Amino acid sequence: MSDAGRMTVAMTLEQCWHRVPGGTAVAALGMARALSQDGAVGVIGVAAAHRSPPPAPWIPPVEMRHLPLPRLALYESWHRLRRPAVERATGPVDLIHATALTVPPRTVPLVVTIHDLAWLDAPQNFTRRGVGFFDRALLVTKRDADLVLCPSRATRDACIRYGFEETRLRVVPLGVDAKPATQDEIARVKRDYGLERPYVLWTGTIEPRKNLPGLLRAFEEIDAPVDLVLVGPQGWNEDLGPLVDKQGDRVKTLGFVPRTDLGPLYAGAAVFCWPSFLEGFGFPILEAMAQGTPVVTSRGTSTEEIAADAGILVDPGDPRSIAEGIERVLSDEGEARELAQRGRSRAAGYSWERTGELLESAYREVIG
């Protein structure tokens, strides 16, 4: 660390090149941006060998350095052989921050972000190879990490259940970027995507723990003249075709949409419903609340912690409970307005500036 107290941090950003970058990439980019705005921390991004940058929404906001191995080879080498060192690409650094469970060797103090431990609670939702990969990553993290950062108390508690010492865990909530959508923007996305009726919105990567079958079964029970709109890329192990086809044109699957359209889509929804079985944080909940959209989400995971009294909490394993939560918002304009007001206030408390402050504090604690 320099005499002026400025530290240099190597931050893993490989997930920006994943086929479906997902929430871990959103988190990593948000952390990198938050730190790059503070002159006390210099961030150098680390990734595998690539011929081109990632797609525009996922381009890192910091200088990138690349190790001379493709992704899968790098991941295997890091976890099994504990090489190559990130300094081979970055030069000297004061600290390494693994922003997900791909963990470089500990050549200097090491901080690891664990978003969730979903594969331990529900291994059936992952491939055998995936479970093996995460198991090795967890062993490496337990052995080598100086601090483990968790985006929620729910993830911290899961880490304790699975053997981490509480003294090594720090809760570092993430932030939300949400410029309020204008009425013109809302009208545009409704027109562009053919959304002629009021709609219930869901966003995310389509995968088993998101509980889309439960949401679709719940929607079958709703008689109100509304549509269900699903936004997000196809992930893995989930075929929703029969459940979607069963409801005809009441269910609209938009797939991936540009980030510039997400805010207006949230803002235009009558309800945002996110009944996941397990989450480490919950970006979509915050994004919806920031736009003043009432939220229905799961109790018993981090989504309960994020929404608190600004959302309606349901049992994700019971389609009737999900349906009742949606119907409650649709049928009570007064409660919908109250939830919108609470949601905006709740989302305002999750800033990337605060995330950056907590990250810097954790880094300085480790460096000493």
C-alpha positions as CSV (number, residue, x, y, z in Angstrom):
1,M,0.0,0.0,0.0
2,S,1.3,3.4,-0.9
3,D,2.4,6.0,1.6
4,A,-0.8,7.9,0.9
5,G,-2.9,5.0,2.0
6,R,-4.2,4.1,-1.5
7,M,-4.5,0.3,-1.9
8,T,-4.5,-1.7,-5.1
9,V,-7.1,-4.5,-5.3
10,A,-7.3,-7.3,-7.9
11,M,-11.0,-8.0,-8.4
12,T,-12.2,-11.1,-10.3
13,L,-14.7,-10.0,-13.1
14,E,-14.8,-13.2,-15.3
15,Q,-18.5,-13.6,-14.8
16,C,-19.0,-10.6,-17.2
17,W,-18.1,-13.1,-20.0
18,H,-20.5,-15.9,-18.9
19,R,-23.3,-16.9,-21.3
20,V,-25.8,-15.6,-18.7
21,P,-23.9,-13.1,-16.5
22,G,-26.7,-12.9,-14.0
23,G,-26.8,-11.3,-10.5
24,T,-23.2,-12.1,-9.7
25,A,-22.0,-9.9,-12.6
26,V,-24.4,-7.1,-11.7
27,A,-22.9,-7.3,-8.2
28,A,-19.3,-7.4,-9.3
29,L,-19.7,-4.5,-11.7
30,G,-21.5,-2.4,-9.0
31,M,-18.8,-3.1,-6.5
32,A,-16.1,-2.1,-9.1
33,R,-17.9,1.1,-10.0
34,A,-18.4,2.0,-6.3
35,L,-14.7,1.6,-5.5
36,S,-13.5,3.3,-8.7
37,Q,-15.2,6.5,-7.6
38,D,-13.2,6.6,-4.4
39,G,-9.6,7.5,-4.9
40,A,-8.5,5.5,-1.9
41,V,-8.9,2.2,-3.8
42,G,-7.4,1.3,-7.1
43,V,-9.2,-1.7,-8.8
44,I,-7.7,-3.9,-11.4
45,G,-10.1,-6.4,-13.0
46,V,-8.9,-10.0,-13.5
47,A,-10.3,-12.4,-16.1
48,A,-9.4,-15.4,-18.2
49,A,-8.1,-15.1,-21.8
50,H,-10.6,-13.7,-24.2
51,R,-10.5,-12.5,-27.8
52,S,-13.0,-9.7,-27.3
53,P,-14.7,-7.7,-24.5
54,P,-18.0,-8.9,-23.1
55,P,-21.3,-7.5,-24.5
56,A,-21.8,-3.8,-23.9
57,P,-24.0,-4.0,-20.7
58,W,-21.3,-6.1,-19.0
59,I,-18.1,-4.2,-19.9
60,P,-16.2,-3.6,-16.7
61,P,-15.7,0.0,-15.6
62,V,-12.0,-0.6,-14.6
63,E,-8.8,-1.6,-16.3
64,M,-8.8,-5.3,-17.1
65,R,-5.9,-7.7,-17.1
66,H,-6.1,-11.3,-18.5
67,L,-4.4,-14.5,-17.4
68,P,-3.2,-16.8,-20.3
69,L,-5.8,-19.5,-19.7
70,P,-9.4,-19.9,-21.0
71,R,-12.1,-19.8,-18.4
72,L,-12.7,-23.5,-17.6
73,A,-8.9,-24.2,-17.5
74,L,-8.4,-21.2,-15.3
75,Y,-11.1,-22.2,-12.9
76,E,-9.8,-25.7,-12.6
77,S,-6.2,-24.6,-12.2
78,W,-7.2,-22.1,-9.5
79,H,-9.2,-24.6,-7.5
80,R,-7.1,-27.7,-7.9
81,L,-3.5,-26.5,-8.4
82,R,-3.8,-23.0,-6.8
83,R,-2.2,-21.3,-9.7
84,P,-1.6,-19.0,-11.6
85,A,-1.3,-16.1,-9.3
86,V,-3.3,-13.0,-10.3
87,E,-0.1,-11.0,-10.1
88,R,1.0,-12.7,-13.3
89,A,-1.5,-10.4,-15.0
90,T,-1.9,-7.5,-12.6
91,G,1.6,-7.0,-11.2
92,P,1.8,-6.3,-7.4
93,V,-1.4,-5.8,-5.6
94,D,-2.3,-5.3,-1.9
95,L,-5.4,-7.5,-1.8
96,I,-7.4,-10.0,-3.9
97,H,-11.2,-9.9,-4.0
98,A,-12.9,-12.9,-5.5
99,T,-16.4,-11.6,-6.3
100,A,-17.9,-15.0,-6.7
101,L,-16.9,-18.6,-5.9
102,T,-14.0,-18.7,-8.4
103,V,-11.2,-18.3,-6.0
104,P,-7.6,-17.3,-7.0
105,P,-4.6,-18.5,-4.9
106,R,-3.9,-16.4,-1.8
107,T,-0.7,-14.7,-2.6
108,V,-1.7,-11.6,-0.6
109,P,-4.7,-11.1,1.7
110,L,-7.8,-12.6,0.2
111,V,-11.5,-11.5,0.5
112,V,-14.2,-13.7,-1.1
113,T,-17.9,-12.8,-1.7
114,I,-20.3,-15.6,-1.2
115,H,-23.7,-14.7,-2.7
116,D,-25.5,-17.9,-1.6
117,L,-25.0,-21.6,-0.9
118,A,-27.9,-22.7,-3.0
119,W,-26.2,-25.9,-4.3
120,L,-25.9,-27.2,-0.7
121,D,-29.6,-26.6,0.1
122,A,-30.9,-27.9,-3.2
123,P,-28.2,-29.9,-5.1
124,Q,-30.9,-31.3,-7.4
125,N,-31.1,-28.0,-9.1
126,F,-27.5,-28.2,-10.3
127,T,-25.5,-30.5,-12.5
128,R,-23.1,-32.9,-10.8
129,R,-20.2,-31.0,-12.3
130,G,-21.5,-27.8,-10.9
131,V,-21.9,-29.2,-7.4
132,G,-18.4,-30.5,-7.6
133,F,-17.0,-27.2,-8.7
134,F,-18.8,-25.3,-5.9
135,D,-17.8,-27.8,-3.3
136,R,-14.1,-27.4,-4.2
137,A,-14.5,-23.6,-4.2
138,L,-16.1,-23.7,-0.7
139,L,-13.2,-25.8,0.6
140,V,-10.7,-23.4,-0.8
141,T,-12.6,-20.4,0.6
142,K,-12.8,-21.9,4.1
143,R,-9.1,-22.6,4.0
144,D,-7.7,-19.4,2.4
145,A,-10.1,-16.5,2.8
146,D,-9.2,-13.8,5.3
147,L,-12.8,-12.5,5.2
148,V,-16.0,-13.7,3.6
149,L,-18.4,-11.0,2.5
150,C,-22.2,-11.8,2.3
151,P,-24.8,-9.6,0.7
152,S,-27.4,-10.4,3.3
153,R,-27.9,-11.7,6.8
154,A,-29.6,-14.8,5.3
155,T,-26.4,-15.7,3.4
156,R,-24.3,-15.0,6.5
157,D,-26.5,-17.3,8.5
158,A,-26.2,-20.0,5.8
159,C,-22.4,-19.7,5.9
160,I,-22.4,-20.2,9.7
161,R,-24.6,-23.3,9.3
162,Y,-22.1,-24.8,6.9
163,G,-19.1,-24.3,9.0
164,F,-17.7,-20.8,8.6
165,E,-16.5,-19.0,11.7
166,E,-18.7,-16.0,12.4
167,T,-15.7,-13.9,13.1
168,R,-14.6,-14.2,9.4
169,L,-18.0,-13.1,8.0
170,R,-19.1,-9.5,7.2
171,V,-22.5,-8.5,5.8
172,V,-22.0,-6.1,2.8
173,P,-25.4,-5.3,1.2
174,L,-25.4,-4.4,-2.4
175,G,-26.9,-1.3,-4.1
176,V,-29.5,-0.5,-6.7
177,D,-29.3,1.8,-9.7
178,A,-32.8,3.0,-10.6
179,K,-33.6,6.2,-12.4
180,P,-37.4,6.6,-12.1
181,A,-39.1,5.9,-15.5
182,T,-41.1,8.6,-17.2
183,Q,-44.7,8.1,-18.4
184,D,-43.4,8.4,-22.0
185,E,-40.9,5.5,-21.3
186,I,-43.6,3.4,-19.8
187,A,-45.9,3.9,-22.8
188,R,-43.1,3.1,-25.1
189,V,-42.2,-0.3,-23.6
190,K,-45.9,-1.2,-23.4
191,R,-46.2,-0.4,-27.1
192,D,-43.0,-2.1,-28.1
193,Y,-43.7,-5.4,-26.2
194,G,-47.5,-5.5,-27.0
195,L,-48.5,-5.1,-23.3
196,E,-52.1,-3.9,-23.8
197,R,-53.5,-5.0,-20.4
198,P,-52.4,-4.5,-16.8
199,Y,-49.6,-7.0,-16.0
200,V,-47.8,-8.9,-13.3
201,L,-44.1,-8.9,-13.9
202,W,-41.3,-11.3,-13.1
203,T,-37.6,-10.8,-14.1
204,G,-34.5,-13.0,-13.8
205,T,-32.6,-15.9,-15.2
206,I,-34.9,-18.9,-15.8
207,E,-33.6,-21.7,-13.5
208,P,-35.3,-24.0,-10.9
209,R,-34.8,-22.1,-7.7
210,K,-36.6,-19.0,-9.2
211,N,-39.9,-21.1,-8.8
212,L,-41.5,-20.1,-12.1
213,P,-43.6,-23.2,-12.2
214,G,-45.0,-22.1,-8.8
215,L,-45.7,-18.6,-10.2
216,L,-47.4,-20.0,-13.3
217,R,-49.6,-22.3,-11.3
218,A,-50.5,-19.4,-9.0
219,F,-51.4,-17.3,-12.0
220,E,-53.9,-20.0,-13.2
221,E,-55.9,-19.2,-10.1
222,I,-56.1,-15.5,-10.7
223,D,-59.3,-14.4,-12.5
224,A,-58.5,-10.7,-12.8
225,P,-58.0,-9.3,-16.3
226,V,-54.2,-9.1,-16.1
227,D,-51.3,-10.8,-18.0
228,L,-48.2,-12.4,-16.6
229,V,-45.0,-11.0,-18.2
230,L,-41.7,-13.0,-17.8
231,V,-38.5,-11.2,-18.6
232,G,-35.0,-12.8,-18.7
233,P,-32.8,-15.3,-20.4
234,Q,-33.1,-19.0,-20.4
235,G,-30.7,-20.5,-17.8
236,W,-30.8,-24.2,-17.1
237,N,-32.9,-27.2,-16.0
238,E,-36.2,-25.6,-16.6
239,D,-38.8,-26.2,-19.3
240,L,-41.8,-23.9,-18.9
241,G,-43.4,-24.6,-22.2
242,P,-46.4,-26.7,-21.2
243,L,-47.3,-24.4,-18.2
244,V,-47.0,-21.3,-20.4
245,D,-48.9,-22.8,-23.3
246,K,-51.7,-23.9,-21.0
247,Q,-52.6,-20.2,-20.3
248,G,-52.5,-19.0,-23.9
249,D,-51.9,-15.4,-24.4
250,R,-52.2,-14.5,-20.7
251,V,-48.5,-15.3,-20.3
252,K,-46.0,-13.3,-22.3
253,T,-42.3,-14.4,-22.3
254,L,-40.1,-11.5,-23.5
255,G,-36.7,-13.2,-23.0
256,F,-33.7,-10.9,-22.6
257,V,-34.5,-7.2,-22.8
258,P,-32.1,-4.2,-22.9
259,R,-31.4,-2.8,-19.5
260,T,-32.8,0.6,-20.7
261,D,-36.2,-1.1,-21.0
262,L,-36.2,-2.8,-17.5
263,G,-37.0,0.3,-15.5
264,P,-40.0,1.2,-17.5
265,L,-41.2,-2.4,-17.5
266,Y,-41.0,-2.4,-13.7
267,A,-42.7,1.0,-13.4
268,G,-45.5,-0.1,-15.7
269,A,-46.4,-3.3,-13.8
270,A,-49.3,-3.5,-11.5
271,V,-47.4,-6.0,-9.3
272,F,-43.9,-7.4,-9.3
273,C,-43.9,-11.0,-8.1
274,W,-40.7,-12.9,-7.2
275,P,-41.4,-16.1,-5.3
276,S,-37.9,-17.6,-5.4
277,F,-37.1,-20.6,-3.1
278,L,-33.7,-19.2,-2.2
279,E,-31.8,-16.0,-2.9
280,G,-28.6,-14.5,-1.6
281,F,-29.8,-10.9,-2.2
282,G,-32.6,-9.8,-4.6
283,F,-31.7,-7.1,-7.1
284,P,-35.1,-7.3,-8.9
285,I,-37.0,-6.6,-5.7
286,L,-35.0,-3.4,-5.1
287,E,-35.3,-2.4,-8.8
288,A,-39.1,-2.8,-8.7
289,M,-39.5,-1.0,-5.4
290,A,-37.3,1.9,-6.6
291,Q,-39.8,2.3,-9.5
292,G,-42.8,2.4,-7.0
293,T,-44.1,-1.0,-8.0
294,P,-45.7,-3.2,-5.3
295,V,-43.7,-6.3,-4.6
296,V,-44.9,-9.8,-3.7
297,T,-42.0,-12.1,-2.7
298,S,-40.9,-15.1,-0.6
299,R,-40.6,-15.3,3.1
300,G,-37.8,-17.5,4.5
301,T,-34.9,-16.3,2.4
302,S,-33.0,-13.0,1.7
303,T,-36.0,-11.6,-0.1
304,E,-37.9,-11.3,3.2
305,E,-34.9,-9.4,4.6
306,I,-34.8,-7.1,1.5
307,A,-38.5,-6.4,1.2
308,A,-39.3,-6.3,4.9
309,D,-42.6,-4.4,5.5
310,A,-42.4,-2.9,2.0
311,G,-43.6,-6.1,0.3
312,I,-46.2,-8.8,0.7
313,L,-44.5,-12.0,1.8
314,V,-45.8,-15.4,0.7
315,D,-45.0,-19.1,1.0
316,P,-43.0,-19.9,-2.2
317,G,-44.0,-23.6,-2.0
318,D,-47.7,-22.9,-2.1
319,P,-49.2,-21.5,-5.3
320,R,-52.3,-20.5,-3.5
321,S,-50.3,-18.3,-1.1
322,I,-48.6,-16.7,-4.1
323,A,-51.9,-16.1,-5.9
324,E,-53.4,-14.6,-2.7
325,G,-50.5,-12.2,-2.5
326,I,-51.0,-11.0,-6.0
327,E,-54.7,-10.7,-5.7
328,R,-54.3,-8.7,-2.5
329,V,-52.4,-6.0,-4.4
330,L,-54.7,-6.1,-7.4
331,S,-57.8,-5.7,-5.3
332,D,-56.8,-3.0,-2.9
333,E,-55.6,0.3,-4.5
334,G,-54.9,1.8,-1.1
335,E,-52.6,-1.0,0.0
336,A,-50.9,-0.9,-3.5
337,R,-50.1,2.8,-3.0
338,E,-48.8,2.2,0.5
339,L,-46.6,-0.6,-0.7
340,A,-45.3,1.7,-3.5
341,Q,-44.4,4.4,-1.0
342,R,-42.7,2.1,1.4
343,G,-40.9,0.4,-1.4
344,R,-39.3,3.6,-2.7
345,S,-38.2,4.4,0.8
346,R,-36.8,0.9,1.3
347,A,-34.9,0.9,-2.0
348,A,-33.3,4.3,-1.2
349,G,-31.5,2.7,1.7
350,Y,-29.5,0.4,-0.6
351,S,-26.9,2.6,-2.3
352,W,-23.7,1.6,-4.1
353,E,-21.9,4.4,-2.2
354,R,-22.6,2.6,1.1
355,T,-21.5,-0.7,-0.5
356,G,-18.2,0.9,-1.5
357,E,-17.7,2.2,2.1
358,L,-18.2,-1.2,3.6
359,L,-15.9,-2.8,1.0
360,E,-13.1,-0.4,1.7
361,S,-13.6,-1.0,5.5
362,A,-13.3,-4.7,5.0
363,Y,-10.2,-4.4,2.9
364,R,-8.5,-2.2,5.4
365,E,-9.4,-4.6,8.2
366,V,-7.7,-7.4,6.3
367,I,-4.6,-5.4,5.3
368,G,-4.3,-4.1,8.8
